[in-house]
Amino acid sequence: MERLDRVEPSRRLAQIAAVIGREFSYDLLSAASRIDEDDMVSALSLLEQADIIYRVGISPFVRFAFKHVLLRDAIYDSLLRSKRQQIHAEIAAILENDFPEAVENHPEILAYHYQEAGNRQLAIRCWFESGQRALAHSANVEAIANFRKALELLTALPETSERTKQEIDIQLALGIPLIAVQGYGSAETREAFSRARTLCLRLGNIPEYFQALFGLWGHSWMSGKNDEALRMAHEFLSRSRALSDPIPLMVAHRVMGSTLLTIGEFQSSKHHFEETIRLSICQKQPLYNLYMVEPQAASLLLLSWDLWFLGYPDQSLSRVSEALALAQDLRHPYTAAFAHYMTSVVHLLRGDAARALASAEKSFEMSQEQRFSLYVILSRVSRGRAVGDLGRLGEARVEIALGIDEARSNGVGFMLPMMDSWLADMHAKAGENKHALSIVERALTNIGDVTGRSWEAELHRQRAQILLALNPSMAREAESHLKKSIEVARNQSAKSLELRAATSLAELWRTQGRPDEARALLEPICRWFDEGAETADLRRARDAQNGLPLILH
């Protein structure tokens, strides 16, 4: 403070500048100090000569900064609290009236001044607007911080219905960047939506309830708790059908379709996704700021998996390509990361490892840059599977195992049986069949209505293959597992999984000298397929057919 004492005529100007912040513009300082230009220039010159401030830019506006943050803090603290609040209030008013562009681009500055002025209500509004702006620019970490500041100030206000409504809006807004950064499975994500749901029930039947329910459903679904997710999906559908608004119904079908996909009810799941897509035709308003991903895009992507399971691999690729185009049109990074991950899996299911790797890399790189924790994890796993299919087994085992560990530590249970299956496959390809078998057996033990049964048939087939590799004399047990795989796949109408299991069983029967049984099993399922001729599964099935001896009459 000795330096400030040496330039006493500039003290008041330095104090106002300190209230503005570590950096300040000439124009704002001039408006806040209300002194004429000559005195202003003279005072600033004295402060520069005393090494208190320095010039940091002249274009497009002249700007200054304090030499040291501690010096700025000391000057700020030299003001009485009441005087500081008064200056903060004056600066806030000047910003709103005279600097609208600065406020629009940096609403957090206005929020800060209202907060320090003691005007909680206006500060809450500005922190909320600042969070929304950050969210619109995918600055998710900044959005989380701004929404939390708004909530912190809100707790000091008296409890009224207006305050409750404000908190609902902020909690729901906070939940979106929390999903992006921490994932659906995090405790903080769940807490934001749970609090919003509780408050919605307090106010009665309000539209925001659906957003809260969606967040809680997402937490359960992505955590692999399909029993909880299904209950909420039914509630979502029931409530939305009672309304005339098509948006909740559109989201409800997306929610139900997603849940049924992981459960393994592929036909019903497909129907719900198709309903969402149909309802979205007339929907022009973007919804990803309320429901994380545009319902139409999410439905197209998840429908692509349903279509593969149901035996339509070309339609699966077509749908995922349509969703990718939509994601690019939306210019929404989270939707794009989701789309590239889902596309990578479709390519893996079709047996196209090179294209799968390219899509997984895009999702992984984008997710790392944007800090999308969920798709860093999931695309790491699909990338690992792709490099394994390209022959890099050591790298694949490390990548998939790391992804699965990260999934479990982050509470992600979504399609974990499939990921475990992929890891086991990499160990089996490397000749580590005992390790592979232990992974598959553990996954089968955990399969159920809670974890989901979508990959159950493939795990039974995989167990049979590993048993045969370990000990060919275990053919009877392997045959039993292959028949179980076919049974599960047929019950689910999962033609692609049935084809895989039928091909494996036909190959086993051929080695046992049972070609007629092999042919009777394989020919009908191969005839059923009228698309996907170039996929790996159908090529393998045709090779198995061609390897059967001809019937001589």
Beta strands, then each sheet from edge to edge (+ up, - down):
strand 1: 23-25
strand 2: 53-57
strand 3: 63-66
sheet 1: 1+ 3- 2+
end
